[in-house]
Amino acid sequence: MPRTRPIQEPGAALDWTDALGGRGPRYLQVLHFLERAIADGRLRPGDRLPPQRQLARQLGLDLTTVTRVYAEASARQLIHARGALGTFVSAPMVELSPVLDLGMNMPPPPARIDVAGLLKDGMAQVLAHADIDKLVSYQTGGGSPAERAAGARWLAPMLGRVDAQRMATAPGAQAALAGLVLALTRPGDRILTEAMTYPGLIGACRQLGRSLAVVERDAHGMRPDALASACREGGAGVLYLNPTLHNPTATTMPEARRRELAQVAARHDLQIIEDDPYWLLAEDPPPPVAHWAPERTHYLSTLSKCLAPGLRTAYVASPSEHARKALLTALRATTLMPSPLATAMVTQWIHDGTAGQWLQGVKAEARTRQELAEHILADGERRWPRGTIHLWYELPGHWTPTELAIAARMEGLAVTSSDAFAAGTEKPRAIRISLGGIKQRYRLEQALRTLVDLLGKEPTPLDQTLI
């Protein structure tokens, strides 16, 4: 049992009335206030909390609301009860992971959203309404009618009305992307992409015996004239685009450029894989490329980048029924089907609005984290598009990406070198910084400040060697 400091009068060092007045459920307002008070030192390990009835009276809340706050805080190991002595702030958990992860690109925890509660409620809804036997059995590839309808509804902000018959559900974007590569190309074929591109595409092509051909870009994304030139060289029938909050550069391709690329693709009969996982996070993004090339665009969107990667759900809107069947054939050969239980819960959330609430929570937290990152990293010139969950950071001349990544690891940080995104020989002096992989905001701030300190130093010989 953690040792405590001498017992103080409950709440003597803290004005609990500041806990209310924000947005969201009241129990979450109080819970987040408690978390912040512990994080910034206003509550320290061993401090005694007010009895639940006393705090309920003080805040004008039902006892059940405060009881839920204490139960959730206890589940998060923030506080612990000691019988008749009362409830106390716990000693901080030992961080077993040696690395603060700025490398893995994932959405941040949603602001003002009780994820544990959503999971419990969502599972209860699924178990109450679904056929239990079907949840533990094989399913038809591509999703049930209800799951495809949910996918069409999720893609409606991007694509407008989508025929659910053209939808396919996949267990994550990587499985869908590999399926599209298998369905649209043959061994030895080339896929056109930008010099900096999604590592999952690089890995899929390498394993499946396809190659990548780099098309030059400018500040607005892939250049239409360079795409036309690459098409004239022959050997490529598929174009891969990630036009919104591009991974890794975080740029968003303007509408005119999207239209021009669609026109080039039509002239040269290219199939387009539009990988668009960040569209719902972006601020006022243009319509997808699929808007101008619906007859040839395979539009891919995943919940992994805008809700949570553990949901393992992605949607593909195919340009035709024939294209959808080809994709399903490829998926059956690789992943067979998504998890019925996870897909059923996601379907429930999309239809009842829970997924939309979660998305708004992610967007709110992403904005806060971006503002924090710009405050710490910006030098007066660096700015990133609103809504991004990753930053493309050009390094000072004394650092190479590889050296910086190694030195950061030695400081307990993980960042991603430009090498990971290189489809060709071009490797800019830059790293990608992801803002969602560290759960606690104060630890993200700690990681960013450590990174800034490191960037201001000169590399040492150890930074040039993996150890």
CORFENTA-V906633 format. One record per pair of residues at least 24 apart in sequence whose ideal C-beta (glycine too) atoms are under 7 Angstrom apart, sorted by sequence separation. I is the first residue (numbers start at 1). J is the second residue. D is the distance in whole Angstrom. If there is no record, write none. Layout:
I_J_D / I_J_D
//
This chain:
143_167_7 / 177_201_6 / 181_205_7 / 272_296_6 / 274_298_7 / 276_300_7 / 277_301_6 / 295_319_5 / 363_387_7 / 143_168_7 / 185_210_5 / 221_246_7 / 271_296_5 / 272_297_4 / 273_298_5 / 274_299_5 / 275_300_5 / 276_301_5 / 277_302_5 / 281_306_6 / 294_319_6 / 298_323_7 / 313_338_6 / 142_168_4 / 143_169_3 / 174_200_5 / 178_204_5 / 182_208_6 / 239_265_6 / 270_296_7 / 272_298_7 / 274_300_7 / 280_306_5 / 312_338_7 / 401_427_7 / 405_431_7 / 142_169_6 / 177_204_6 / 181_208_6 / 262_289_5 / 266_293_6 / 271_298_7 / 273_300_7 / 277_304_7 / 278_305_6 / 312_339_6 / 404_431_6 / 14_42_6 / 194_222_6 / 258_286_6 / 261_289_6 / 265_293_6 / 277_305_4 / 401_429_6 / 13_42_7 / 14_43_6 / 181_210_6 / 277_306_7 / 313_342_6 / 400_429_6 / 401_430_6 / 49_79_6 / 178_208_7 / 221_251_7 / 252_282_6 / 262_292_4 / 312_342_6 / 313_343_6 / 401_431_6 / 239_270_5 / 241_272_6 / 243_274_7 / 255_286_4 / 258_289_5 / 262_293_4 / 265_296_6 / 311_342_6 / 221_253_4 / 238_270_7 / 244_276_6 / 254_286_6 / 255_287_7 / 220_253_6 / 237_270_6 / 238_271_5 / 239_272_5 / 240_273_5 / 241_274_5 / 242_275_5 / 243_276_7 / 245_278_4 / 252_285_6 / 259_292_5 / 313_346_5 / 13_47_7 / 220_254_6 / 227_261_6 / 237_271_6 / 244_278_5 / 258_292_7 / 395_429_5 / 413_447_6 / 26_61_6 / 34_69_7 / 51_86_7 / 192_227_7 / 238_273_6 / 240_275_7 / 244_279_5 / 311_346_6 / 394_429_6 / 395_430_6 / 221_257_5 / 224_260_4 / 228_264_5 / 245_281_7 / 394_430_5 / 395_431_7 / 49_86_7 / 220_257_5 / 224_261_6 / 227_264_5 / 231_268_4 / 245_282_5 / 393_430_6 / 413_450_6 / 10_48_5 / 27_65_5 / 31_69_5 / 48_86_5 / 49_87_5 / 192_230_6 / 244_282_5 / 392_430_6 / 393_431_5 / 413_451_6 / 8_47_6 / 10_49_6 / 11_50_4 / 16_55_6 / 20_59_6 / 26_65_6 / 30_69_5 / 34_73_6 / 48_87_7 / 49_88_7 / 201_240_6 / 222_261_6 / 231_270_7 / 411_450_6 / 8_48_6 / 10_50_4 / 19_59_7 / 38_78_6 / 48_88_5 / 224_264_5 / 392_432_6 / 393_433_5 / 5_46_4 / 7_48_5 / 10_51_6 / 27_68_5 / 31_72_6 / 47_88_7 / 244_285_5 / 4_46_4 / 16_58_6 / 17_59_7 / 27_69_5 / 31_73_6 / 46_88_6 / 47_89_5 / 390_432_5 / 391_433_4 / 2_45_6 / 16_59_6 / 35_78_7 / 46_89_6 / 197_240_7 / 303_346_7 / 390_433_7 / 408_451_7 / 411_454_6 / 10_54_7 / 34_78_7 / 45_89_5 / 192_236_5 / 198_242_6 / 390_434_5 / 44_89_6 / 45_90_6 / 190_235_5 / 191_236_7 / 389_434_7 / 390_435_7 / 43_89_5 / 45_91_4 / 190_236_4 / 192_238_7 / 243_289_6 / 389_435_5 / 408_454_6 / 45_92_7 / 191_238_5 / 192_239_5 / 193_240_4 / 389_436_5 / 407_454_6 / 189_237_7 / 192_240_7 / 241_289_6 / 307_355_7 / 191_240_6 / 198_247_5 / 38_89_6 / 307_358_5 / 196_248_6 / 307_359_6 / 407_459_6 / 185_238_6 / 196_249_6 / 306_359_6 / 184_238_5 / 307_362_7 / 306_362_6 / 399_455_7 / 403_459_5 / 407_463_4 / 406_463_5 / 396_455_6 / 398_458_6 / 399_459_6 / 403_463_5 / 406_466_6 / 398_459_6 / 403_464_6 / 373_435_6 / 370_435_7 / 369_435_4 / 376_445_7 / 377_448_6 / 369_441_7 / 372_444_7 / 376_448_4 / 372_445_6 / 376_449_6 / 369_444_6 / 373_448_6 / 377_452_6 / 10_86_7 / 376_452_6 / 198_275_6 / 280_359_6 / 281_363_6 / 4_88_6 / 28_112_6 / 281_366_6 / 28_114_6 / 184_271_5 / 2_90_6 / 24_112_4 / 2_91_4 / 23_112_6 / 180_273_5 / 177_275_7 / 173_275_7 / 282_385_7 / 283_386_4 / 173_277_6 / 283_387_5 / 282_387_5 / 281_387_4 / 281_389_7 / 158_276_7 / 180_298_6 / 158_279_5 / 157_280_7 / 177_300_7 / 176_300_5 / 173_300_6 / 159_288_7 / 173_302_4 / 158_288_5 / 172_302_6 / 159_290_6 / 173_304_6 / 172_304_6 / 252_385_6 / 250_384_5 / 251_385_7 / 250_385_6 / 176_314_5 / 250_388_4 / 159_299_6 / 172_312_5 / 176_316_5 / 245_385_6 / 250_390_6 / 171_312_5 / 173_314_5 / 250_391_6 / 105_247_7 / 172_314_5 / 245_387_7 / 248_390_7 / 250_392_5 / 158_301_7 / 183_326_4 / 245_388_5 / 247_390_7 / 249_392_5 / 169_313_7 / 170_314_5 / 183_327_5 / 248_392_5 / 155_301_6 / 169_315_6 / 170_316_6 / 183_329_7 / 180_327_6 / 183_330_4 / 167_315_6 / 168_316_5 / 179_327_5 / 182_330_4 / 167_317_6 / 168_318_7 / 166_317_6 / 179_330_4 / 166_318_5 / 179_331_4 / 162_317_5 / 166_321_7 / 179_334_6 / 165_321_7 / 168_324_6 / 175_331_7 / 178_334_6 / 159_317_6 / 166_324_6 / 168_327_6 / 175_334_7 / 155_315_6 / 168_328_6 / 175_335_4 / 154_315_6 / 170_331_6 / 155_317_6 / 151_315_4 / 171_335_5 / 171_338_4 / 170_338_6 / 171_339_6 / 169_338_5 / 248_421_5 / 169_343_6 / 248_432_4 / 142_328_5 / 141_328_5 / 141_331_6 / 141_332_5 / 141_336_7 / 141_337_5 / 147_343_6 / 154_350_5 / 150_347_4 / 153_350_6 / 107_305_6 / 139_337_5 / 107_306_6 / 138_337_7 / 107_307_6 / 143_343_7 / 147_347_5 / 150_350_4 / 107_308_7 / 139_340_5 / 146_347_6 / 150_351_6 / 106_309_5 / 135_340_5 / 134_340_6 / 135_341_5 / 135_344_6 / 214_423_5 / 214_424_4 / 212_423_4 / 130_344_5 / 126_344_5 / 126_345_5 / 199_420_5 / 202_423_6 / 123_345_6 / 126_348_6 / 196_418_7 / 199_421_6 / 122_345_5 / 125_348_5 / 197_421_6 / 196_421_4 / 122_348_6 / 196_422_7 / 197_423_5 / 122_349_6 / 195_422_7 / 195_423_6 / 195_424_5 / 193_423_5 / 195_426_4 / 122_354_7 / 118_354_6 / 118_358_7 / 113_357_7 / 113_358_6 / 110_358_5 / 113_361_4 / 112_361_6 / 111_361_5 / 110_361_3 / 110_362_5 / 111_364_4 / 108_362_6 / 111_365_4 / 107_362_5 / 110_365_6 / 109_365_6 / 108_365_4 / 111_368_7 / 108_366_6 / 108_369_6 / 108_389_7 / 107_389_6 / 105_389_7 / 105_390_5 / 102_413_6 / 103_414_4 / 100_412_6 / 102_414_6 / 103_415_5 / 99_412_6 / 100_413_5 / 101_414_5 / 102_415_5 / 103_416_5 / 98_412_6 / 99_413_7 / 99_414_5 / 108_435_6 / 108_436_4 / 105_434_4 / 107_436_5 / 104_434_6 / 106_436_5 / 109_439_6 / 102_433_5 / 103_434_6 / 106_437_6 / 102_434_6 / 104_437_4 / 102_437_7 / 101_437_4 / 101_438_6 / 100_438_6 / 100_443_6 / 102_447_6 / 100_447_4 / 39_442_5
//
